[in-house]
């Protein structure tokens, strides 16, 4: 057995490789930094979760805040205005954008390209975070969402500013990442960062394949809940999700969640082409996360145009006992928060994060998604690249 530490995953992960001569026969995945957020919330006022939960993670705290708010609204029987929903979606998409860009340039590109310069893409990330700040006041750990809506009431000038920041970000991304921004099906021919990496990834062929099963549990203006079995799309119900110490399953089976699931659900042409050839391999998984940048940029333009400024941003409401669930499509996949409120305090809280779907251990006979994807490899460097293709978040997993 050989133990290696995987870093730059919002914490650390221990990988216990088991070798059969020159082949990686298996790997045990160990997350170390348990904090017990779910237990910490017990007995507290339900609104305390709005402050505690975003601090589960420093890069996807916005998704945790939104899942918390939607769980509380579900428990209290609150339906926010369309304006509030749209503002929340804009900022959530912005968080996904900046996450994907950081992941690509700080984690993936250094593996595959020489002389990668993060600072060429940094202006786009700055402009995206400025959009979040316009609506949320700060980033990360903003607190502008609450049961009933949002605390911001954007003006026409602020919407104009957001569109300007988005246009600047789009120009930077087009120049550095895509080049031929309007025709991604030909991206592999382009001398862009994505094109250069895609050509290298194709040489890995089917390396990194797992179960080729996917779930999308959240709903937004791009996707609706579904499970994807190869190319077949079927309905899904969260009541069949089961969480244990070693796995999260749907009807007893492992599923991958994240950008690849969402892009297959959207039938995005480039990803469908790669999937037909390589299935759920390393190349398809990485390409899907990059392509989602393009999809979200276009959706953000539509959302900013759709905000009805005259509509209320917040509706008054009252707390009450009950059970609620919030499901959000975060950067790494489907995020679930469940809350049980009794006698005005939190009686139980449950969090299921995307990395739990993708990285948890499973069993020797039935390995988890990432664990299966590295079995049979001949070197740990390729195994590390496969792990990173899931955009692991250690602190979200251990919460």
N, C-alpha and C positions, 0 to 999 in steps of 0.2 A: 504493500500500500504506500502511496505517495500523497502527502498532504500539501496543498498549495492554497495561498490566500488570494482571493479575488478582491481587488480594491476598486475605487472609483465607481461604486454601486450604491451611493448614499449610505456608506458604511462598509462592512467587510463580510465576506462569505468564505467559509472554509470548504474546500473541495477535497474529498478523500477519494483519490483515484485507485481503482483496483485493476491491476494489469494481468493479462494472460499472455505472457511473453511480450510481444511488441504491440499488442492490441489493448485498448482501454475496454475492459470487460464491463465495468460498472463504475459509478461514482456516487458517493454519498454527499449530500449538500447540507451544510450546517450553517444556520443563521444564529448569531451569537447574542445580539443586543436586545433581549426582551425587555420591554418597559411596562407593559400592563395597562395600557390606556383604557381598555374596556373595564377593568376592575377599578381604575382610578375614578371613573365616572359614576360609579354606584353611589346612590344616596345624595347626589348633587342635584341642584336645580337643572331642569332640562336645558335652559339657555346657557349654562356653563359649558355645554358641549360645543357651542359656537366659538369659544375661545380656546378650548383645549384641543379639539380635533384637528384644526388646520396645522397644528404644530407636530402632528404625526410625521410630516415630511416637509422638507424645505424647498422642494421643487414641484410638488403637486399638492400643496396645501389648499389651493383654491378648490380642487376637486373634492377634497375631504370636507371643506366648508359647505360646498353645495350639496353634497350627499347628506350631511348633517341637517341642513336646513330643510331639504325635501323630506327627510325622515320625520322631522318635527311637524312639518305641515301636514303630512299624511296622518300622523297621530292626532293632531288637533283638528283635522277636517278643514284645512285652509286651502283655498285655491287662489294663488296670486294672479295679478293682471298679466296680460300678454306682454306688456312693456317690461315688467320685471323679469319675466321669463327670457325675453330677448336679450336684455342686458346681461343676465347671468350666463346665457349661452355665448355671448360675445367674449366675455372675459374668460370663460372656460376654454373656448377655442384658442384664445391668445396664449393661455398657459400651455396648451398642447403644442402650439407652434414653437414657442421658445424652448420647450423641453426637447422637441425633435431636433432642432438646430444644434443645441448644445450636445446632445447625444451623438449626432452625426460627426461634428467637427472635433469634439474632445475625446470621444470614445472609439468610434468606428474608423474614421478616416486615418488616424495615426497607425492603425494596423495595416492598412492597405495602400496608402499613398505616402510618398516622401514630400517633405517640405510643405506640409499642410499648415496654413496660417489661419488660426481661429479669428484673428482680428479683422479679417476680410468680411466675415459674416456678423461680427459683433454689432455693427450699427443697426442691422435688421432686428436683432434681439432687443436692443435698447428701445427702438421704436415700437416694437410689440409690447414691451413692458410699460411704455408710456400710455398705450391704449388702456391697459389694465388700470393704471393709476388714475386716468381720467374718470373711470367709473367706480373704482374701488378705493381710491385714496392712497394706496401704497401697494407694494408687492415685495416679498411674499407676506403671508399672514395678515391679509386684509380682513376686515370684519363688516363689510358693508351689506352682506346678505343677512337676512334674519327672517323668521317666520312671518309671512305676509308680504314679502317683497324685497326691495332694496332701499338703502338710505339715500342713494344718489338720485338726483332729478336733472338729467342732462339737458343742456341747452342746445340750440341750433349751432352755436359756435363750437361747443365741445364735440358735437357730432362731426362737424367740419374738420376739427383738429384730428379726431380719430381717423377719419378717411385719409387725411394727409399723412399721418404716421404710417398707416397701412400701405399707402402708395409708395412711400419711401422704402419701407421694408420689402415690398414686392420688387422694386427695382434692384435692390441689393441682392436678393435671393435669385432673381433672374440672371444677374450678371455672374454670380459666383457658383451657384448650385446647379442651375438648369440650362442656362444659355437659351436654348430653343424652348422657351417657357410654354408656348401655346401648342406644342406638338410633342408630348412626352413619349409617344409610341416610338419615336426615332431618337430617344435620348441616348441610347447606347452608341450612336454615331457621333455624338457631340463631344467636343473637348471641354467639358465642364467637370466639376468635382463629382457630380452624380454619375455622369457618363463614364468617367475614368474608373470609378469604383465598380460600376455595374459590369464593365468589361472584365475586371478582375474576378468579381464574384461568380460570373458565369463559368469560369474555369473550375470552380469548386463543384460544379454539377449538382448532384443530389445530396451532397454532404449536409447533414443537419436535419434530415427528415425525421418527423415524429409520427403522431397519430393521424394527421391530416383531418382533424375535427376541430371546430371552432364555435365559440359562443359570443354573441353580442347581447348584453342584458339591459343596457341603458337605452334610452330613447331621446333623440334630439332631432333637429331639422334635417340631419343627414341620414340617420339610421333608425331602425326600429328593432326591438328584440327578436332574435332568431338564432337558430343553430345552423351551422353550415357543415354538411357532411360531403367532403370533396367538393362537388359543384352543386349539390342539392341544398336548397334553403327550406328549412322547416320551422314551424312555430316552437316556442319555448316558454316554460313557466318556471319562475324562481322557486316554487314550492318543492321542486325536485332537486334542489341544490343541497348537498350535504358537506359539512366541514368537519374534519377530524384533525388530530395533531399532525398528521403526515400528508394530508391531501385535502383538496376541494374537488368534488365531483358533481356531475350532473347525471342523474339516473345511474350512478355507480361507475361512470366512465370519465376519463380525463379529457378535457377540452382545452385548447389554446384560446386565449383572449388577447385583444390588442389591435393594432393597425392592420395586420394581415387579415384578421377576421372581418374588420370593417370594410376593407377594400374589396374583399371577395364578395361581401354582401352587396356592395355598390356595383359589382361587376366592372370594376375599373379595367379598361382594356389592357394596359401594360401588365398589370398584376395577373389578369386572367391568362395572358399569353405565357408569362413565366410559370404560373401554376400548372398549366397544361404540360409544360415541359419538365419542370423540376418538383412539382407538388409543393409541400410545405418546407422546402429546403432553406438553407441559409440565405441564398440569393433572393428568394421570393420574400422572405421575412424582412430583410433589410430594405429592399426596394419598396415594400408596402409602406413602411414608416416614412420614407422620404417622399413618396408620392402623396401621402396624406397631407403633407405641407401644401402642395398645390391645391388639393381639394378644399382644405380649410380656408386658404387665402380667398378663393372665389366665393365661398359661403359667407365669409365675414363681410365682403362687399355688399352682398344681398341683405344681411342682417342689419348693417348700419343704415341702409336705405329704408328699412322697414319699421324703424322705431317711430311710434306715434307719440310725439312729445306732449300732447295734451292729455294723454292717459295718465292715471295715477301710478306712482311707483310703489306705493305701499297701501295695504288695507289693514285697518285695526282688527285685532283678533284676541281671543282669550285662550289661555292654556287649559288643557283638560287631560284626564287620564286616558291612556289608550296605547295602542301599538302602531308604529309606523315604520315605513321603509323608504329609503332613498337610494336610487340606482343611477349612477353617473358614468358616462363613457369618459374615462380619464386618459392621460397620455399612454399609459401602459395597458389599458384595457378596462374591463368592467369593474367598477368599484361599488360595493354594497355596504350601506349602513342600516342597521336595524335598532330601534329603540323601544323600550317598554317603560311607560310612565305610570307610576302608581302612587297615590296620595301626594301628588305634586312633585315627586322626585324620581330620578332614574332608577328603576328596579333592575333593569338588565340592558346591556348594550352589546351589539355584535358588529364586527367589522370584517369584511372579506375583501382583500385587495387583489389587484390583477396578478401580482407576482406570486401570490399563493396559488392561483390557477396554474401558472406557468412553471414555477420553480420548486414547488414543494416535493417532498421525497417520493411519496408513493410507497410501494413495496418492492421486494426483489422480483416477485413474479409479475408485478404490474407497476412498472416505474412511472414516475411523473413525466410531464411533457418534455422538459429540458433534459432530464436524465436520459430518457430514451433517445433524444436527438444526438447525444454524444457517444452512445455505445457503439463500439466497433471502430472508433477513430484510432490513429496511430501516433498522435502527438497532442500534448496539452495546449499548445498555442492555438490550434484550430478549435479545440474544445472551448477555450476561453472566448474566442470570437463568437462561437455559437451561443454561449451563455450571454454574452453582451448583446447579441442580436435581439434578445427579449427585453432589453433595457431594464435590467434588474434594479429593484429598489429594496435594499436591505431593511431600512427603517420602516417602510410601509408594511413589509412582511412580518416583522417582529412586533410592530406597534405595541 
